[in-house]
Each structure stands twice: as structure tokens, then as C-alpha cells.
Amino acid sequence: MYKIIDGKKLASELRLNLKNRIGEYIKERGEIGLAVILVGEDPASAVYVRNKIKACEEVGIKSSVYYLPEQTAQKDVEELVTSLADNNKIHGILVQLPLPSHINAKKVLELIPVGKDVDGFSAENIGKLCLNEECSVACTPYGVIKMLESEKIDVKGKRAVILGRSEIVGKPMSMLLLNADATVTVCHSKTRGLKEICREADILIAAVGKAKFVTADMVKQDAVVIDVGINRDENGKMCGDVDFENVKDKCSYITPVPGGVGPMTITMLMYNTYNAAIRSGN
């Protein structure tokens, strides 16, 4: 019998704990500030930003949101990031991706100081993660680890297979699992024998962005299946990368979409911002 890992419930519990910790911080040292920059009017990005603002309000972080028009010049975005980098009341800076095509995202993100990189995307934070040193970790993989911990799923010595090698999920996820002593395989579009590799996984993490890509014949009996995907099926209904209804009965644990990894991602952004404030000394 499978068990659903309820990301929404876990996120709510973690946010309550964090709210208490932030309350103590504010009494001793003052407000924690998160700056969010949104360039253009991408509907999905606008939803994500609203959810981040709501989460900040919930835990007691002061959010400052900068809405810039689609045609904003590279120079203007860079100047805003630089000014926020120099502001000691801002502990975290988040540039909502994707940016419009005329803006070089790499150059913009490089202007965020490593201590304020609450997305965990900077080369230095990624390098520290590889070295298993304290750092800001990309929020989605960080949330996945917290979900596994919440169910006391010990990854030590387990075979973990990750579908997808993005800088946002796949690569940092592999580092986190390696640091926790799992044996990790990262699969991608050029991987041969994909189904056979997936069937060896004690823990299978899907992050490919393809609706219902993972089918029952790809899953080992009693595997833990974590679905990072957010897609729409043929009926326009939200679904993940895993064919949940057909896969669930083979699992020991499985995450749903919606209500699984998604709520955890924003919660871990709040944790990263809090930790950035602690490390800043401001």
C-alpha cells in the first residue's frame, strides 16, 4: 500500500516553525528583507511571484517586489540588482526567470552576491554544494530532501535515479543525494536503456517536464517516487511527470501534483532567505 507524501501539509508545518524563528530574529535584529524582480508580464511568472509574496507575509519576511516592463533595458535591470546588492536591509535577491529574450540572464544573476543568492543558482553556491559545505541550496531539491526526511526515508546506500539534468533541479538534486550517501544516476534525453535504469531505482525523481512520462513499467516495486513536474494533460488538467494513477500502486511513497513538491519549493525559499539573514550579520 502506497503512502502519499503531502507537500502542502509539510510546507504548512515548516512555515509555522519558521514564522516562530523569524519572530525571534526580528525581536533581536530587525526585519528580514527579500527583493523579487519581475521583468515583463509572463502569466506563470506572475503567479509564482504572487505565491512568493504570500509566503513572505505568512512567515514574517518583508518582501519588496520590483515590476519592470517587458522592454526594460539590460543596463536598467543590472543597475537595480546592483543597488539591492548594496542594500543591507535586503538579505535575499530573487530574479524571476525566464527573463525576456533581449536580457542576458547570466550577466544579471552574476551581480547577485553569493550571500544574497537565495535561489542557490550562483557558481559559488553550486560549488559549495558539491563540496558539501554550508550554502544556499536550489529550493526544489532542498524541498525534496525535506520531504524524504519527513517520512524518515533513509537514502544512505540506496539507488537514486534522477530524470533530468537541469541546473535548477537535476544537478543540485544529484549533489544533495550524493552528500547523503545515496548512489546516484542522472538520466537525460541521450540516456540509453532508460526504462531498465529507472526500474533499478529505490528512489525515482522525475523532473523532465513531460506529462505522465513515467509509466508503471518504469517503476520498481516499492520504490519511492518523487514527481517534480508541473504540466497540463490532454484535458488541460494539472499533472506531473508521473502517470500517478497507474504508478501509485507500485510505490511505497509517492508525491502528488498538485500538492506535492510545489508548496515545498517556495517554503525552502523562505528558509534560504532566513538563513541568508542569519549568515549576513545584519
Backbone hydrogen bonds in HBPLUS format (Angstrom, degrees):
<---DONOR---> <-ACCEPTOR-->    atom                        ^
c    i                          cat <-CA-CA->   ^        H-A-AA   ^      H-
h    n   atom  resd res      DA  || num        DHA   H-A  angle D-A-AA Bond
n    s   type  num  typ     dist DA aas  dist angle  dist       angle   num
A0003-LYS N   A0252-SER O   2.91 MM 249  6.12 137.2  2.10 122.7 134.3     1
A0254-ILE N   A0003-LYS O   3.00 MM 251  6.39 145.0  2.13 153.1 156.7     2
A0005-ILE N   A0254-ILE O   2.94 MM 249  6.02 157.9  1.99 140.2 146.6     3
A0010-LEU N   A0006-ASP O   3.10 MM   4  6.33 168.4  2.11 153.0 156.5     4
A0007-GLY N   A0259-GLY O   3.03 MM 252  5.57 121.5  2.39 140.4 146.9     5
A0011-ALA N   A0007-GLY O   2.85 MM   4  5.84 160.0  1.89 144.3 150.5     6
A0008-LYS N   A0259-GLY O   3.26 MM 251  5.17 140.8  2.42 132.1 124.5     7
A0012-SER N   A0008-LYS O   3.09 MM   4  6.25 153.4  2.16 140.6 147.4     8
A0013-GLU N   A0009-LYS O   3.08 MM   4  6.40 155.3  2.14 148.8 155.0     9
A0014-LEU N   A0010-LEU O   2.92 MM   4  6.18 162.7  1.95 156.2 160.7    10
A0015-ARG N   A0011-ALA O   2.89 MM   4  6.04 155.4  1.95 148.3 155.1    11
A0016-LEU N   A0012-SER O   3.12 MM   4  6.31 149.7  2.22 141.5 148.9    12
A0017-ASN N   A0013-GLU O   3.16 MM   4  6.46 159.5  2.20 147.1 152.1    13
A0018-LEU N   A0014-LEU O   2.87 MM   4  6.10 158.2  1.91 148.4 155.0    14
A0019-LYS N   A0015-ARG O   2.79 MM   4  5.92 152.7  1.86 145.4 152.6    15
A0020-ASN N   A0016-LEU O   3.28 MM   4  6.54 154.2  2.35 144.6 149.5    16
A0021-ARG N   A0017-ASN O   3.21 MM   4  6.56 154.3  2.28 143.7 150.7    17
A0022-ILE N   A0018-LEU O   2.79 MM   4  6.03 159.1  1.83 158.2 164.1    18
A0023-GLY N   A0019-LYS O   2.91 MM   4  6.06 151.0  2.00 142.3 150.6    19
A0024-GLU N   A0020-ASN O   3.18 MM   4  6.49 150.8  2.27 142.6 148.9    20
A0025-TYR N   A0021-ARG O   3.01 MM   4  6.32 155.8  2.07 143.8 150.9    21
A0026-ILE N   A0022-ILE O   2.84 MM   4  6.09 163.6  1.86 157.3 160.4    22
A0027-LYS N   A0023-GLY O   3.18 MM   4  6.40 155.4  2.25 142.9 148.8    23
A0028-GLU N   A0024-GLU O   3.21 MM   4  6.47 151.4  2.30 145.8 152.7    24
A0028-GLU N   A0025-TYR O   3.09 MM   3  5.26 119.8  2.47  98.4 112.9    25
A0029-ARG N   A0025-TYR O   2.67 MM   4  5.72 167.0  1.69 166.5 170.7    26
A0030-GLY N   A0026-ILE O   3.03 MM   4  4.19 144.8  2.15 108.3 116.2    27
A0062-LYS N   A0032-ILE O   2.83 MM  30  5.98 155.5  1.89 176.5 175.1    28
A0091-HIS N   A0033-GLY O   2.77 MM  58  5.32 152.4  1.84 133.2 141.3    29
A0092-GLY N   A0033-GLY O   3.18 MM  59  6.60 142.0  2.33 149.9 157.8    30
A0034-LEU N   A0062-LYS O   2.93 MM  28  6.24 159.8  1.97 154.2 157.9    31
A0064-SER N   A0034-LEU O   2.87 MM  30  6.25 155.8  1.93 156.3 160.3    32
A0035-ALA N   A0092-GLY O   2.85 MM  57  6.18 169.5  1.86 161.0 161.0    33
A0094-LEU N   A0035-ALA O   2.82 MM  59  6.16 156.5  1.88 162.4 170.3    34
A0036-VAL N   A0064-SER O   2.84 MM  28  6.21 161.8  1.87 157.4 162.2    35
A0066-TYR N   A0036-VAL O   2.78 MM  30  6.16 162.4  1.81 165.4 171.2    36
A0037-ILE N   A0094-LEU O   2.87 MM  57  6.29 158.7  1.91 162.1 167.4    37
A0096-GLN N   A0037-ILE O   2.93 MM  59  6.01 163.7  1.95 161.8 166.9    38
A0038-LEU N   A0066-TYR O   2.93 MM  28  6.15 170.0  1.94 155.7 158.1    39
A0068-LEU N   A0038-LEU O   2.81 MM  30  6.10 172.8  1.82 160.7 163.0    40
A0040-GLY N   A0068-LEU O   2.82 MM  28  6.16 169.4  1.83 159.9 160.3    41
A0046-ALA N   A0042-ASP O   2.95 MM   4  6.20 154.6  2.01 156.2 164.2    42
A0047-VAL N   A0043-PRO O   3.09 MM   4  6.38 151.7  2.17 147.0 153.7    43
A0048-TYR N   A0044-ALA O   3.02 MM   4  6.35 161.9  2.05 151.3 155.9    44
A0049-VAL N   A0045-SER O   2.92 MM   4  6.16 159.5  1.97 151.7 157.0    45
A0050-ARG N   A0046-ALA O   3.02 MM   4  6.24 158.6  2.07 144.4 150.1    46
A0051-ASN N   A0047-VAL O   2.98 MM   4  6.26 157.9  2.03 152.2 158.2    47
A0052-LYS N   A0048-TYR O   2.96 MM   4  6.24 145.7  2.08 144.7 154.5    48
A0053-ILE N   A0049-VAL O   2.93 MM   4  6.23 156.9  1.98 153.1 159.0    49
A0054-LYS N   A0050-ARG O   2.96 MM   4  6.18 160.4  1.99 149.2 154.7    50
A0055-ALA N   A0051-ASN O   2.99 MM   4  6.17 154.0  2.06 140.3 147.1    51
A0056-CYS N   A0052-LYS O   2.96 MM   4  6.21 154.0  2.03 145.9 152.8    52
A0057-GLU N   A0053-ILE O   3.02 MM   4  6.34 160.6  2.06 151.7 156.1    53
A0058-GLU N   A0054-LYS O   3.00 MM   4  6.26 149.3  2.10 143.7 152.6    54
A0059-VAL N   A0055-ALA O   3.11 MM   4  6.40 150.7  2.20 150.9 156.5    55
A0060-GLY N   A0056-CYS O   2.88 MM   4  5.86 133.5  2.10 149.8 161.9    56
A0061-ILE N   A0056-CYS O   2.95 MM   5  4.74 142.9  2.09 138.9 139.9    57
A0072-THR N   A0069-PRO O   3.05 MM   3  5.49 163.7  2.07 122.0 123.4    58
A0076-ASP N   A0073-ALA O   3.07 MM   3  5.35 123.0  2.40 103.1 116.6    59
A0077-VAL N   A0073-ALA O   3.20 MM   4  6.61 156.3  2.26 154.6 161.0    60
A0078-GLU N   A0074-GLN O   2.95 MM   4  6.19 165.2  1.97 158.0 162.6    61
A0079-GLU N   A0075-LYS O   2.91 MM   4  6.09 152.7  1.99 144.2 151.7    62
A0080-LEU N   A0076-ASP O   3.10 MM   4  6.27 152.4  2.18 140.5 147.1    63
A0081-VAL N   A0077-VAL O   3.04 MM   4  6.34 165.2  2.07 154.0 157.4    64
A0082-THR N   A0078-GLU O   2.95 MM   4  6.13 160.2  1.98 149.0 154.8    65
A0083-SER N   A0079-GLU O   2.99 MM   4  6.18 154.2  2.06 143.4 149.9    66
A0084-LEU N   A0080-LEU O   3.03 MM   4  6.30 155.0  2.09 150.3 157.0    67
A0085-ALA N   A0081-VAL O   2.86 MM   4  6.07 147.0  1.96 146.3 156.4    68
A0086-ASP N   A0082-THR O   3.15 MM   4  6.41 138.4  2.33 139.7 149.3    69
A0087-ASN N   A0084-LEU O   3.16 MM   3  5.02 155.2  2.22  98.8 106.4    70
A0090-ILE N   A0087-ASN O   3.08 MM   3  5.64 164.4  2.11 116.9 121.9    71
A0093-ILE N   A0116-LYS O   2.90 MM  23  5.63 167.1  1.92 153.5 149.2    72
A0103-ILE N   A0100-PRO O   3.03 MM   3  5.76 167.1  2.05 126.1 130.0    73
A0108-VAL N   A0104-ASN O   3.28 MM   4  6.60 155.3  2.34 148.5 155.6    74
A0109-LEU N   A0105-ALA O   2.87 MM   4  6.08 171.1  1.88 163.5 164.9    75
A0110-GLU N   A0106-LYS O   3.00 MM   4  6.12 145.5  2.12 145.2 154.2    76
A0111-LEU N   A0108-VAL O   3.09 MM   3  5.56 154.1  2.16 110.4 118.2    77
A0112-ILE N   A0109-LEU O   3.14 MM   3  5.56 161.9  2.18 110.9 116.5    78
A0116-LYS N   A0113-PRO O   2.87 MM   3  5.33 149.2  1.96 114.6 124.2    79
A0117-ASP N   A0114-VAL O   3.31 MM   3  5.08 163.8  2.34  99.7 104.1    80
A0118-VAL N   A0116-LYS O   2.97 MM   2  5.68 125.3  2.28 109.6  93.6    81
A0120-GLY N   A0117-ASP O   3.18 MM   3  5.59 150.6  2.28 105.9 114.2    82
A0126-ILE N   A0122-SER O   2.94 MM   4  6.20 163.1  1.97 156.5 161.7    83
A0127-GLY N   A0123-ALA O   2.84 MM   4  5.96 152.7  1.91 142.3 150.5    84
A0128-LYS N   A0124-GLU O   2.87 MM   4  6.12 156.6  1.92 148.4 154.6    85
A0129-LEU N   A0125-ASN O   2.94 MM   4  6.16 152.5  2.01 144.1 151.7    86
A0130-CYS N   A0126-ILE O   3.01 MM   4  6.32 154.2  2.08 146.0 152.4    87
A0131-LEU N   A0127-GLY O   3.04 MM   4  6.36 141.5  2.20 141.2 152.0    88
A0131-LEU N   A0128-LYS O   3.08 MM   3  4.95 120.7  2.45  90.3 105.5    89
A0133-GLU N   A0128-LYS O   2.83 MM   5  5.03 176.5  1.83 146.6 147.6    90
A0132-ASN N   A0129-LEU O   2.98 MM   3  4.84 156.0  2.04 101.1 108.2    91
A0142-TYR N   A0138-ALA O   3.14 MM   4  6.21 160.2  2.18 156.2 162.1    92
A0143-GLY N   A0139-CYS O   2.91 MM   4  6.07 151.3  1.99 144.8 152.2    93
A0144-VAL N   A0140-THR O   2.99 MM   4  6.34 149.9  2.08 150.7 159.4    94
A0145-ILE N   A0141-PRO O   3.02 MM   4  6.35 160.1  2.07 152.6 156.5    95
A0146-LYS N   A0142-TYR O   3.12 MM   4  6.44 155.7  2.18 145.1 151.7    96
A0147-MET N   A0143-GLY O   2.98 MM   4  6.27 146.1  2.10 144.3 153.6    97
A0148-LEU N   A0144-VAL O   3.01 MM   4  6.36 157.2  2.06 153.1 158.6    98
A0149-GLU N   A0145-ILE O   2.91 MM   4  6.17 160.4  1.95 150.7 156.6    99
A0150-SER N   A0146-LYS O   2.89 MM   4  6.03 147.1  2.00 141.1 149.9   100
A0151-GLU N   A0148-LEU O   3.26 MM   3  5.49 137.5  2.45 100.8 111.4   101
A0153-ILE N   A0148-LEU O   2.97 MM   5  5.22 171.4  1.97 155.0 152.1   102
A0152-LYS N   A0149-GLU O   2.92 MM   3  4.79 159.6  1.96 104.9 110.0   103
A0158-LYS N   A0155-VAL O   2.93 MM   3  5.21 162.3  1.96 126.9 130.9   104
A0157-GLY N   A0181-ASP O   2.75 MM  24  5.94 175.1  1.75 140.5 139.6   105
A0183-THR N   A0158-LYS O   2.81 MM  25  5.97 176.5  1.81 165.5 166.8   106
A0202-ASP N   A0159-ARG O   2.80 MM  43  5.25 148.6  1.90 141.3 152.0   107
A0203-ILE N   A0159-ARG O   3.13 MM  44  6.44 157.0  2.18 152.5 153.4   108
A0160-ALA N   A0183-THR O   2.80 MM  23  5.94 168.3  1.81 156.7 160.8   109
A0185-THR N   A0160-ALA O   2.90 MM  25  6.32 153.1  1.97 160.3 168.8   110
A0161-VAL N   A0203-ILE O   2.87 MM  42  6.30 161.9  1.90 167.3 173.4   111
A0205-ILE N   A0161-VAL O   2.88 MM  44  6.26 167.5  1.90 164.3 168.1   112
A0162-ILE N   A0185-THR O   2.87 MM  23  6.28 163.2  1.90 163.8 169.5   113
A0187-CYS N   A0162-ILE O   2.75 MM  25  5.99 176.0  1.75 176.1 177.4   114
A0163-LEU N   A0205-ILE O   2.78 MM  42  6.14 167.7  1.80 170.7 173.0   115
A0207-ALA N   A0163-LEU O   2.84 MM  44  5.52 144.2  1.97 143.9 154.9   116
A0164-GLY N   A0187-CYS O   2.86 MM  23  5.88 167.5  1.87 150.1 152.4   117
A0171-LYS N   A0166-SER O   2.88 MM   5  5.91 173.2  1.88 158.4 160.7   118
A0173-MET N   A0169-VAL O   2.85 MM   4  5.72 152.8  1.93 159.0 168.0   119
A0174-SER N   A0170-GLY O   3.03 MM   4  6.21 150.6  2.12 144.3 151.6   120
A0175-MET N   A0171-LYS O   3.20 MM   4  6.55 152.9  2.28 148.8 155.7   121
A0176-LEU N   A0172-PRO O   2.97 MM   4  6.23 164.0  2.00 153.5 157.1   122
A0177-LEU N   A0173-MET O   3.05 MM   4  6.24 162.6  2.08 150.6 154.9   123
A0178-LEU N   A0174-SER O   2.92 MM   4  6.09 154.2  1.99 143.8 151.5   124
A0179-ASN N   A0175-MET O   2.83 MM   4  6.02 159.3  1.87 151.1 157.0   125
A0180-ALA N   A0176-LEU O   3.09 MM   4  6.32 127.1  2.38 132.6 146.1   126
A0180-ALA N   A0177-LEU O   3.09 MM   3  4.95 131.9  2.33  90.7 104.3   127
A0182-ALA N   A0177-LEU O   2.93 MM   5  5.39 166.8  1.95 152.3 149.4   128
A0181-ASP N   A0178-LEU O   2.92 MM   3  5.01 157.0  1.97 112.0 113.7   129
A0191-THR N   A0188-HIS O   3.06 MM   3  5.37 166.0  2.08 115.5 119.9   130
A0197-ILE N   A0193-GLY O   3.10 MM   4  6.39 157.6  2.16 155.5 162.2   131
A0198-CYS N   A0194-LEU O   2.92 MM   4  6.18 166.6  1.94 160.0 163.6   132
A0199-ARG N   A0195-LYS O   2.97 MM   4  6.17 151.4  2.06 147.5 155.0   133
A0200-GLU N   A0197-ILE O   3.04 MM   3  5.40 155.5  2.10 108.6 116.4   134
A0201-ALA N   A0198-CYS O   3.02 MM   3  5.37 163.7  2.05 113.9 119.1   135
A0224-VAL N   A0202-ASP O   2.82 MM  22  6.17 166.2  1.84 151.5 155.0   136
A0204-LEU N   A0224-VAL O   2.78 MM  20  6.16 165.6  1.80 169.2 174.3   137
A0226-ILE N   A0204-LEU O   2.83 MM  22  6.18 165.0  1.85 160.2 165.3   138
A0206-ALA N   A0226-ILE O   2.90 MM  20  6.31 161.5  1.94 169.8 175.7   139
A0228-VAL N   A0206-ALA O   2.85 MM  22  5.74 158.2  1.90 158.7 166.0   140
A0213-PHE N   A0210-LYS O   3.27 MM   3  5.53 141.9  2.43 140.9 131.0   141
A0212-LYS N   A0240-GLY O   2.96 MM  28  6.11 163.2  1.99 144.1 145.0   142
A0213-PHE N   A0241-ASP O   2.66 MM  28  5.14 106.4  2.20 114.2 129.6   143
A0214-VAL N   A0241-ASP O   2.78 MM  27  6.14 166.9  1.80 156.3 160.9   144
A0243-ASP N   A0214-VAL O   2.92 MM  29  5.84 174.2  1.92 156.0 155.6   145
A0218-MET N   A0215-THR O   2.90 MM   3  5.57 163.0  1.93 125.4 129.4   146
A0219-VAL N   A0216-ALA O   3.21 MM   3  5.47 169.4  2.22 114.0 116.6   147
A0223-ALA N   A0220-LYS O   3.17 MM   3  5.47 144.7  2.30 139.2 132.2   148
A0222-ASP N   A0250-LYS O   2.54 MM  28  5.63 144.3  1.66 153.2 164.6   149
A0252-SER N   A0223-ALA O   2.91 MM  29  5.66 161.2  1.95 136.0 140.9   150
A0225-VAL N   A0253-TYR O   2.94 MM  28  6.23 167.4  1.96 145.0 147.2   151
A0255-THR N   A0225-VAL O   3.17 MM  30  6.71 136.8  2.36 155.5 167.0   152
A0231-ASN N   A0239-CYS O   2.72 MM   8  5.20 160.4  1.75 169.5 168.2   153
A0239-CYS N   A0231-ASN O   2.87 MM   8  5.20 157.7  1.92 130.9 134.7   154
A0233-ASP N   A0237-LYS O   2.83 MM   4  5.40 160.7  1.87 146.9 151.2   155
A0236-GLY N   A0233-ASP O   2.90 MM   3  5.18 164.8  1.93 117.1 120.2   156
A0244-PHE N   A0242-VAL O   2.82 MM   2  5.32 123.4  2.14 111.2  94.1   157
A0246-ASN N   A0243-ASP O   3.11 MM   3  5.77 127.4  2.40 117.4 129.6   158
A0247-VAL N   A0243-ASP O   2.96 MM   4  5.93 136.5  2.16 152.7 164.3   159
A0247-VAL N   A0244-PHE O   3.21 MM   3  5.17 132.5  2.44  96.8 109.7   160
A0248-LYS N   A0244-PHE O   2.93 MM   4  5.59 164.3  1.95 158.9 159.2   161
A0250-LYS N   A0247-VAL O   2.94 MM   3  5.79 165.0  1.96 132.5 137.5   162
A0251-CYS N   A0248-LYS O   3.04 MM   3  5.35 159.2  2.08 112.2 118.9   163
A0264-MET N   A0261-VAL O   2.93 MM   3  5.26 125.4  2.24 109.5 124.9   164
A0265-THR N   A0261-VAL O   3.15 MM   4  6.44 141.4  2.31 154.7 166.1   165
A0265-THR N   A0262-GLY O   3.12 MM   3  5.41 131.5  2.37 105.4 117.3   166
A0267-THR N   A0263-PRO O   3.32 MM   4  6.46 153.4  2.39 138.4 146.1   167
A0268-MET N   A0264-MET O   2.90 MM   4  6.11 154.7  1.96 152.6 157.9   168
A0269-LEU N   A0265-THR O   3.16 MM   4  6.48 137.1  2.35 137.7 149.4   169
A0270-MET N   A0266-ILE O   3.16 MM   4  6.54 148.6  2.27 144.0 151.1   170
A0270-MET N   A0267-THR O   3.11 MM   3  5.16 119.6  2.49  94.2 108.4   171
A0271-TYR N   A0267-THR O   3.10 MM   4  6.52 149.9  2.19 142.3 150.7   172
A0272-ASN N   A0268-MET O   2.84 MM   4  6.06 157.9  1.89 145.2 151.0   173
A0273-THR N   A0269-LEU O   2.97 MM   4  6.21 152.3  2.05 145.3 152.5   174
A0274-TYR N   A0270-MET O   2.98 MM   4  6.23 160.7  2.02 148.5 153.7   175
A0275-ASN N   A0271-TYR O   2.86 MM   4  6.06 165.2  1.88 154.6 158.7   176
A0276-ALA N   A0272-ASN O   2.84 MM   4  6.00 146.4  1.96 140.4 150.0   177
A0277-ALA N   A0273-THR O   3.03 MM   4  6.30 150.7  2.12 144.7 151.9   178
A0278-ILE N   A0274-TYR O   3.01 MM   4  6.37 156.1  2.07 149.0 155.7   179
A0279-ARG N   A0275-ASN O   2.96 MM   4  6.19 160.4  2.00 148.2 152.9   180
A0280-SER N   A0276-ALA O   2.96 MM   4  6.00 134.2  2.17 138.9 151.1   181
